[in-house]
Amino acid sequence: MEQRISLITLGVTDLARARDFYERLGWRGQEVEETVFLQAGGSALVLWGRDKLAADCGISDDTPAGFSGVVLAHNVRSAAEVDDVMRAAAEAGAAITRPAGETFYGGYAGVFTDPDGHPWEIAYNPGFPLADDGSLTIPDFG
């Protein structure tokens, strides 16, 4: 298996609301058969009904809502850009769960949740420089 993530699918409770939220953040996509596809660099973010996603995965979705154990991360090139994205997210309707601030690794980051509670960390990490196209390469820690 190659080391690659092609799609990240978020199960959402209201597709129109979720699409509107991401469009207010500046993301653009297309809806096909009640599924929204948003290009995200070399991968895609997909918004699909939570009930349909759970059924498609063969997983029961009858547990109380809570932390899913999954956090999406969006790395940026500066602390100022973290602040810009966090502000845009709040204006789009996100809940800020951790205001932006200095991190233990010498960076700067904050966390918000989208309308369905999916957490997004917005981070500037000077140890993870981004290429011109926004791609991230994990440095050699050796």
N, C-alpha and C positions, 0 to 999 in steps of 0.2 A: 504494500500500500504506500503510495506517495504521500509525503507530508504536505497536505494541502486542505484547506477548507474552502469549498466552492460556494455553498449557500448557508446562511444562517436564517432559520425560519422562526418567527415569533408568533406564538398563538395569541390572538387578540380577541377581545370580547365584542368590539364594535369596529368593523373594518373601515368604515367611512371616517370615524373619529381618528383611528390610528393613521390612516393615509393623510388626513388633514394635518395631524401633528407633525409627521415627517416632512410634509411639503412646506409647512411653516418654518421648519429648520433649513429649508433650501434643497432638500432631496427631491429628485424627480424620478418617476417610474411609470409603470403602466399596469393596468388591471386587466387580468385575463381570468375568466371563470371564477369570480369572487376571490381572487388571489392577486396581491399587489407585489410586483417585482421592482426593486430599487437597485440600480447598479451601484456597487461600492468598491471602486477600484477594480481589482482582478477577481472579485467575488460579488455576491449579491445578498442583499437583505430582503427577505420575503415576509410579507404580512398575510396571515391566513387565519381563519376562524379557529379559536382555541379548541372548540369541540371537535371540529373536523381534523385538526392536527393531532389531537389526542387519539381519536379513533384510527386515523391513518397509521399511527405508531403502535396501535394495539395496547395503549396505556389508558387506565381509568383516570378520569380527571375529577374524582369525587372527594379529593382531600381538600382541607381548608386552604385558602390562598395564603401564601407566605413566601419566604425567600426560596427561590428555586435552586439556588446553588450555582447559577450561571450569571456572569456579568459580562457585558459587551464593553470593549474599550475602544476609544478613538484617541489616538495619539496625535499631538499637534507640535508645532515648531517652537513655541514660546509660551511663557506663563501668561502673557497678555492674550494670546489666542485662546488659552483655557478660559480666561475670564469672558472673552467674547462669545465663545460657544455656550458657556453656562448661562450667560445673560439671554442669548437667543433661545435657549431651551426653556428657560423660565417664562419668557414672553410667549412661547408657543404652547405653554400649558404644562410643562414638566414640573414635577415636585423635586426640589433640591433636597437631597438626603444627606449630603456632606458638602458644605460650602468649599469652594476652592481654597487651597492653602498649601504650604510647604509640606513635602513628604519626607519620610525617613531615608529615601534613596537620593536625596538632593534635587528632587524635581518639584513639581507643582501640579496638583490635581484636585478634582472635585467629582461628585457623583450626583446624577439626577435619575429619576425614573420617568418612563414614558407613561401615557394614560393607562396602560395595562399593568404597570408596576415592573416592567423590565428595566433593570438598572444599567446605566451607561456611565463608565468612568471616562472622564475627559482628562487627559494627562499630557504633561510635558515632561519627558524623561531625557535629560542630556546624555545619558548612556545609550539611548536607542535613537540614533539619528534617523531621520526620514529621508528617503530618496526624493528626487524632484517630483515623481509621480505619486508620492505619499506612501509608498510601500516601506515596510519596516523589515530590517534584517536583524535577527538576534545576534549580538556581538559574541565573539569568542571569549568566554569567561575564564579560559585556561590561562 
